[in-house]
Amino acid sequence: MSTNLIALLPELILTLTGVLVMLAEPVLKPTSSRKPLGWIAILGTVAAGLASGYQLNFGTLHAFSGSIQVDAFSVFFHLVIAAVVLITLLISLDYFDGHASHAGEYFALILFAAVGMMFMTCSVELLMVFVGLEISSIATYILAGFRKGSGTGSEASIKYFLLGSFATAFFLYGIALAFGATGSTNLYAIAHGLATTSTPRLAFLSLGLILIGLGFKVSAAPFHVWTPDVYQGAPAPVVGYMSTAPKAAAFAVLLRITFTGFPAMQHRWAILLWVLAAASMTIGNLGAFLQRDVKRMLAYSSIAHAGYLLVAFTAFPIDGIAAACFYIAAYAAMNVGAFAVITQIAGYQERARTLDDYTGLALKRPLLAALLAFFLLSLIGIPFTGGFFGKFYVFTAAMHGGHVWLAVVGLINSGVACFYYLRLLTTLYTRPTTNAPSVVASRATSVPAAIGLGLAALTTLTLGVLPSSTVWLAEYASHSTLIEQARQECAAAPENCHIDLKFDKDR
């Protein structure tokens, strides 16, 4: 098997599966269930995840003239994305029953979006990153408005598309300026070119424009204005998907660009990200205070969590990359789990929207209420959950890097966030004071959806109680990307080769 084929094996599997779903849908009768297409997508996702794990056996792979680099770092994010896709597909199998005959398109778009995200995480060539970003974005734009009969869904899709197009333009222009300043769009060549460039201000401006484009994707303040409206109008399983998987891919790209492409400017971009982190945490948590709509509240929550993640960028590279990787895994598990519960509660029509609609949920659906409460506790950062260890890891890394005040800002914001999370949690266990009819979906949770909920809950619990394996993989991912960076520096300037990084794989 060629190196190029092995390097893109997960992406190829997902692409072929998506094409198979599209070809199989016209064969089915218009009135027949689309669940078989969902199961095909699930099998393809599992195969892609296994293929990602298989890539670890080859160490660091370079393919397509060095534009693709598959290492432990990219494999880590491939596994996170595959896990999110799997849970999303499981909770979506029964979502469209009786409401839509185009569910096959939904399953295919989920897979195609994942292809773009995986492509982003293994690219060290900015133009390749742009291609992956476009593949992912176009699919998610459509998914945001997939409830075609809903006015809010169409509004969400249009807003996401228009603002996303502007953000992509910033990102592309940043790539052009990076080429003008360093003569290359390859991250390693950019890092080498920064030492000799005669236009360092132009190089930093290019990084600033790239940060604007990626800041939109991770919904960091002040590039977050699209988030509440899109989250409110998009289908609940899509929101769970787009709030985790694209954010993981964008943060993977941001980690590579900052620590691999622009390490010489860390003293500058660390200050910029310090400000973005503090602003995102504060604006996200304060905005969530004012929300009565649950999805809008969680939208502002995602802005705050983008800020927590940006805290890791101010740390030393070896600590910051590992902390960011772990937090992304923990956030993906608890956030997709929370929206999986909302999907089961609200149903396709999404009648349960406001806090009042969730009043007394524990009396009607006790297990779902308990799961939602557990995910909310993890989002707060309560001990024995993945959210607690993720925040502990990130704030500790920032303090080791000398950014104690940023860690203090993060801790204060974590305390502030308790208010709106606990407000929803107490609502679940509050007895209704009126005899108004329930808007909660009465249909029993299906077996696939229960499996998806169980996977999200088990992962969140494991990351809080037994985080050692994930911490090891996150540290391995951090070391692998830094070791490759050192090798590239040695190849470009052998006289300056003095970096020696080792990692104990048998630990």
Buried (B, 14 or more C-beta within 10 A) or exposed (E): EEBBEBBBBBBBBBBBBBEBBBEBBEEBEEEEBBBBBBBBBBBBBBBBBBBBEEBBEEEBBBBBEEBBBBBBBBBBBBBBBBBBBBBBBBBBBBBBBEEBBEBBBBBBBBBBBBBBBBBBBBBBBBEBBBBBBBBBBBBBBBBBBBBEEBEBBBBBBBBBBEBBEBBBEBBBBBBEBBBBBBBBBBBBBBBBBBEEBEEBEBBBBBBBBBBBBBBBBBBBBEBBBBBBBBBBBBBBBBBBBBBBBBBBBBBBBBBBBBBBBBBBBBEBBBEBBBEBBBBBBBBBBBBBEEBEBBBBBBBBBBBBBBBBBBBBBBBBBBBBBBBBBBBBBBBBBBBBBBBBBBBBBBBBEBEBBBBEBBBBBBBEBEEBBBBBBBBBBBBBBBEEBBBBBBBBBBBBBBBBBEBEEBBEBBEEBBEBBBEBBBBBBEBBBBEEEEEEEBBBBEEEBBEBBBBBBBBBBEBBBBBBEEBEEBBBBBBBBBBBBBBBBBBBBBEBEEEEEEEEBEBEEEE
